[in-house]
């Protein structure tokens, strides 16, 4: 089955007058069957862990993805088995029956069984090993003046400040650590879109206890700033980097959308998304206005 898109182009011919010509361009896109999309994460936080199951959406579809209900979902770790039950108010979202916290260096295995098969498959699985993480101790947030770069912007939307965040926390001594980060200003997240999540690693800072971020955003003195850092596996880091390259929007850790540049870890090759583990740490401070100070 093919989908045809029509784009009408108006050409203006100017000599003694102008006339419009209409040209039809046909874009043919293959239709693909629905695929399972998994968004699951086990963190070191003591809470009900979550797994979201949906169906893939057509590339140009602007509607919310269809959720998958009635699935069997569980996570194994060693001799422990954690069962998940679908939320009664948020279909497709599965919560662990009991609260638990993931632990670094332990391996977690996801198993999903669908009521109705997708692409002939009912059973899916994935594996993730939780890395060691940064335990944030302190952050220092300073506001500086945004220089005039000469770009035309609407005054209402113009960013006038730079926020520097110096964060302190012992990083693991082992090399090859990978992180995602988000910044919250007065509880509002700057990185609500997955393409905007900060990515960094420890290539140049292994084992140190400090680092920093620079953000361009309107910030006022005494604004509450929270920094959240998630230590993740390299494969998940690469996956998020692929998602960031896709011109689709989504939540900060959402995997919805055409993942052509992002390879997930769901078994079988007939599912999208990712099941990951993450060591989460947060720290909060107030923004200090440094403009005009030496």
N, C-alpha and C positions, 0 to 999 in steps of 0.2 A: 504494500500500500504506500502511496506517495502523498505528500502534502505539498500543495502548490501555493506559493506566496506571490502576490501581485504587487508590484511597485510601479506607480505611475510617475514618470519623470516629465516635467514641463520644460521645454526648451524655448528660449526666447531668441528670436531672430530679429535684429534691429538694422534696418536701412531706412526705409520710408515708413515703416510701421512694425508691428510685432504680431506674431501668431503663435499659438500653442500646439505642440504636437504631443500626442500621448503614445507612450511606448510601454509594452508589457514585457516584464522580465520574469521568467519562471524559475523559482528556486525549488529544487526537489530535495526533500529531506526524508530519509528512511524513518519509518515508524518502528519503534522497538517495543517489545513486550514489557509489561510492568516488572520491576525488579524490587527486591527487598532492600530497604535502606535502614541501616543500623546506626544508632547514635547511643553508645554506651560508655560509661566511664566509672571506674572504681577509684575513689580517692582515699587519702589517709584520714579524712574527716569522719568522725563517728556520726553516722546519719543513715537514713534509708538511701541506699544507692539506687541509681536509675538506669533504665534502658528504654530508649524510644524506638518504636518500630513503625515505619511508614512505607509507602510505595513510591517509587521514583516518579517524577513528573516530566511531561514533555518539555523540551528545551524552552519553548516560548510560553509555557503555561504560567499564568500569574496567580492561579488559585493555590490555596494551601494544599499541601500534599495529603493524600488519603492515608488514614491511619490503619493499622493492622490490629485487630482485636482477637481475643481468644487464643493467643499463642501460649505455649509453654516456655517459660524462661527461667534459667537457673545459672548460677556461677559456682564453679568448684575451685577450691584452693586446698591442696593436700587432702586431708580427711574431712574437710569442712565443705558442706554444700549449702548454698544460700538460694532459697526459692523466691521468685518474684511474682507479684500479683498485679494485674492491670488496675490502674486507678479508676474509680467509679465516676470521677468528674473530668478526667482528662484521658480520653480514649487513645490507645496506642502507647501510653506511658506506663511502664512497668516498674514497680517499686519493690525493693527487697522486703520480705515479710518482717525481718528484724533489722534494726540498725547495727551496722558494723563498720569498722575502719580497715582499709587496706594497709598492708605493711610493706616497706621497702624490701627488695630482693625476693619477694614472694611472687609466684606465678598464678595468674587467675585465668580460668577457662570459661568462656561463655558458651552456653548451648541454647539454641532457639529451635522450637518445633512449631510450625504453623498448622492451623486447622486445615487450611486449603493450600495446596502447593502453588508456588510461583515458578514458572519455567520448569515445571516438573520436579521441583525440589521442595521438601517440607522441612528438612533438617539442615541447620547451619551452625557453625561454631567458629570461635576465634580465641586467640591466646595473647595475653599481655603480661609482661613482668614489670612490676613497679620499680622505678629507679629510686636511688637516694635523692634527696632534695635539699634545697636551701631553706634554712630556718631563719626567716627575716627577724632581725632584732630591732632595727631603727631605720626610719627614713627621714631625710631632711629635704623639705620642699621649698624652693626659692623661686620668686617671680622676677623676671627681667623684661625689659622693654623689647617688643618686636620691632626690628628695623623696618623702615619703609623700603620695600623691594621694587616699588614702581609698578606693581600689578594693579589693574583696576578691579575693585571689589565693591560689592554693595556695602555701604557703611554699617548696616545692621548685622551683616555676616562677617565683617572684617575681624580677624584675630589680631589682638593688640599686645599680647603677652606671650612670653616663652616660660614654660615651667620646667625647671631642672629638679629632678628627683635623684638624690644620692641615697642608695640603699646599702645597709650593712647587714650581713648575715653570712655565716661560714658556709662556703660552698664545699661539696664533697671533694676529697683529695684525688679521687680517681678521675682520669681524663674522660673526654667524650660525654659531657653532660649537655642536655638540650632543654630549652625552656620556652614556654609561652608566657606572656604577661599582659595584664589589663590594668588600666588606671580608672579609678572612680573619683569623680568630683562631686562632693555633696550627694553621694550615693547614686549619681548618674554615671553610667559607664561610657567612657570615650570610645571604647572598642566594641560597640554592639554588633558590628559587622565582622564576620570572620576574616575578611580581607585586611582588617585594621588591627588585628591582634599582633602584638610585638613578638618577634622571634629572635632569640639570641642563644649563643652557646658559649662554652668556656675555653675556646681555642686560645684566647689571649689573656685569660684571667683565671686559669685553673687553680683552685685551692685558695684563692683570695677571699677576703671577707667584705669586700665592697665593690660597687659598680654604680652605674647611673643611667637614667633615661632623660631624654630631652623631648618635650612635647610642646606643640604650638597650639594654644587654645586660650580663650579668654578666661582668666583666673583672677579672683579678687583676694586680697589679704584676708586671712582667717578662714578661707574656704577649707573644708575638710577633704583631704586627699588620701585615698587608700590605694595601695599597690598590691596586686595579687600576682604571684609567680607560681606557675605550675611546672614542675620537673616532669619531663615526658621522655618516652623512648624516641630514638632517632627516626624510626619508621613513621611514627605519628607526627613528629616534627616535619618530616618531608611531606607527609600527607597534607598537613595544614598549609605548608608552603605552596603545594599544588592548588589547594582550594583558593588561596589568596590570588592566584593567577587567573582564576575563572571569573568572568564578568557576570557573576550572579551574586545576589545578596542573600544574607541569612543571619542567624544568631551567631554569637561569638564562637560557639562550639558546634554549630550546626553543620551537618554534612549534606544537606539537601541541595540538589542541583546537579548539573552534568559534570561528573568528576573525570573528565578526559585527561587532566594533568595530575590526578591524584589517585594513587593505588592504595586501596583499603586492605584490611587484613581479614575480611570475612571469607570463609572457606567456599570452595566450589566455583569461584569466578563468575557467579551469577547473582551477586549481591554487591551493593555499594555501601559506603560508610566505614565506620571504624569502631572497634571496641578497644578502649585504651585504659591504662592506669595512670594516675597523676598524683604526685606529691605536691600538695597545695600549702602555700604559706602566704600570710597577709600581714601588712603593717599599715598603720594610719598615723597621720600627722596633720598639722595646720600649715597652710601656705604662708610664707613670710615674704613681704614685699621688699625686694632689694633694689628697686629702681631709684636711681639718684644717690645710692650709697656706694662708698668706695671700700 
